Amino acid sequence: MRYIDKKKSSEEIVVEVSGTLMGMEATEFFQKLLENQFTSDYKIITLNFKDVDAINSSCIGKIFLFQKKLEEKGRRIQIKGCSDSLLKTFQLIKLEQLISIES
């Protein structure tokens, strides 16, 4: 698992995540990644999941919580570049109703 921050504009940062987000170690890694982004000043945080092949329910739960915390601050999260299987998972739990998701 790894990630790279890429500043897209003064208001948006793209966080490119790669690897498998499964297991306790991945969940802790993902939690720290989200916490680091929350302390930033970016209005839009884009998670690029093009190189993520699987994600567990704990990490999905972290996305829900992160979205709620950002919304309270007038900020938002979006997901781009996810695989068809991840997109289907997100659609199954209706995540796209809260967060913009593009494959």
Secondary structure, DSSP 8 states (H G I E B T S, - for coil): -EEEEEE-SSSEEEEEEEEEE-HHHHHHHHHHHHHHHHTS--SEEEEEEEEEEEE-HHHHHHHHHHHHHHHHTT-EEEEES--HHHHHHHHHTTGGGTSEE--
